[in-house]
Amino acid sequence: MLKKKLNDEANSIKDKLWKIKTSHTGEDRILDYCFEGVKSSKDKLFEKIKDITKGNQSTRSIDDLKKELSKIGENTQEKYHK
């Protein structure tokens, strides 16, 4: 019974992660590269997130990350297009 409950909970988390991944990848979305190697499988995405979140309690939102990445991109473009 406990194993089934844990499995159901893991599947629910996988579905939620996949929904987030789907809304932030593809086309020219700035966070697309963050999902390289895990775009084709909910299980791979779940394992990757588990691995990178151990001991990491980030308080930055996706919007904050996008802003930071945009600034990095702007600085890189300025550096190479002078």
C-alpha positions in Angstrom: 0.0 0.0 0.0 2.8 2.5 0.9 4.7 1.5 -2.2 1.6 2.3 -4.4 1.1 5.6 -2.7 4.7 6.6 -3.2 4.5 5.5 -6.9 1.3 7.5 -7.4 3.0 10.6 -5.8 6.1 10.2 -8.0 3.9 10.0 -11.1 2.0 13.1 -10.1 5.3 15.0 -9.6 6.5 13.7 -13.0 3.3 15.0 -14.7 3.7 18.4 -13.0 7.4 18.6 -14.0 6.5 17.6 -17.6 3.9 20.4 -17.8 6.5 23.0 -16.6 9.1 21.6 -19.1 6.6 21.8 -21.9 5.7 25.4 -21.2 9.4 26.5 -21.1 11.0 24.6 -24.0 11.0 24.8 -27.7 11.1 27.6 -30.3 13.2 30.4 -29.0 12.5 30.1 -25.3 15.5 31.1 -23.3 15.4 28.2 -20.8 15.3 25.5 -23.6 19.0 24.6 -23.1 18.3 23.7 -19.4 16.3 20.7 -20.6 18.8 19.2 -23.0 19.0 15.4 -22.5 15.7 15.2 -20.7 13.2 16.5 -23.3 12.0 13.0 -24.4 11.2 11.3 -21.1 9.3 12.2 -17.9 11.4 9.7 -16.0 14.7 11.2 -17.2 13.4 14.7 -16.3 12.3 13.5 -12.9 15.7 11.9 -12.1 17.6 15.0 -13.3 15.5 17.3 -11.1 16.0 14.9 -8.1 19.8 14.9 -8.7 20.1 18.7 -9.0 17.8 19.6 -6.1 19.4 17.5 -3.4 20.5 20.1 -0.8 19.6 23.0 -3.2 16.8 25.3 -1.9 16.7 28.0 -4.5 14.3 30.9 -4.0 14.6 32.3 -7.5 11.5 32.1 -9.7 11.5 31.2 -13.4 11.0 34.8 -14.3 14.1 35.7 -12.2 16.1 33.1 -14.1 14.9 34.4 -17.4 15.9 37.9 -16.5 19.4 36.8 -15.5 19.8 34.7 -18.6 18.7 37.7 -20.8 21.3 39.9 -19.2 24.0 37.3 -19.7 22.9 37.0 -23.4 22.9 40.8 -23.8 26.4 41.1 -22.4 27.7 38.3 -24.6 26.2 39.9 -27.7 27.7 43.3 -26.8 31.1 41.7 -26.3 31.1 39.9 -29.7 29.4 42.5 -31.8 31.5 45.5 -31.1 
